[in-house]
């Protein structure tokens, strides 16, 4: 995907703590309470930049909130992604699509 910033997924850890979930905060501190499902945040347009490692989150609703926050952050930090049909597609650990969040909601 031409023009995709190499640091794209480096901002995901900045977004994750903002989702407000206690279990997620504990997880980020290395404290496990219960096993959590793994979600992958892929950047897509005509191609996909895959999130190979994934991130443990409590549930689909939290994954969707994180995707929305990631989209907002990308929209602000990387204006070159606007008006180009980029989106964050979240999949669960089975590869099932959870949600699709456009980077630029006007598209």
N, C-alpha and C positions, 0 to 999 in steps of 0.2 A: 504494500500500500504506500505509494509515493507520498512523501510529505508528512508521514506520521511521525510525530516527535518521539525520539527514543526513550524519553523519560515519562511517557504516558502513564504507565502503571506504577511509577514511583509515587504518584500523588494519592493512590488508593489508601495507603496506611493513614494519611492525613484525614481522609474522609470517614473511614471506618469508626473512629472513636466518637464522632458526632452523631451517630445514629441513636444514641441514648439508651442502649440496652445494657442492663447490668451484667448479663451473662457474657455479652461480647466484651465488655470492659475487663471482666475477670479473665476471659480467654486471652486477651491481649497482654495481660500481666503474667500469663503462663499458668493461671489457676483454672483447672478444669472442674466444672460442676457436673455437667452431663455432656455426653457426646453431641456435637452439633453437626448438622448437614453442611456439606461443602458446596459453595456456589462459585461460578466462574463468571467474570465480567469481561465480555468480549467487545472490542471496538469494531464496528462493521460499517462499511459503505458497500461498494461492489465486491470487496474482499473482506476477510476477517483477520483481525489481530487477536489471536487467542490468548486468553489468560490461562496458561497451562497449570499453574500451581493451585489456583482457587483459594477461597477464603471461607473459613468456618463462620457461620452466622446462625442465629437461633431459628429463623423461619423465613418463608417466602416474603412476607410483608417487610421484614427487616432488609432482606436483599433488595427489594424494590426501592425502599427508602435510600439505601446506600447508592443504588444506581442513579436515582434522581439527584442526590447530592454530588455524585461524581460528574454527572452531566452538567450541572450548574457550574462546578469548578472548572471543567474543561471549556465550557462556553466563555467563562471569564478569562482564563489563563491562556487559551489557545484560540484566538479569534479566527485563525485560518481554517478551523473545523466548521465554522458557520456556513450556512447556505450550500452545503455539500452532501447532505443526506447522511451524515454520520449519526450513529446511534450506539448506545450501550445495550447489548443483548445479554441478559442474565440467564444462565442455564444451571440446573441443579446437578448433583453428582451423577445422575443417570443420563445427563445430556438433554433433559426435557427443558424447553424454554419456559422461563418463569415470567419474564417481561421484556419489553423493548422500549427503551427510553431515548427519544431523539435528542441529540446534542442541541439542535436548534428547533425548538417547538414549532416554529413557523413553517417547517418543512414537513 
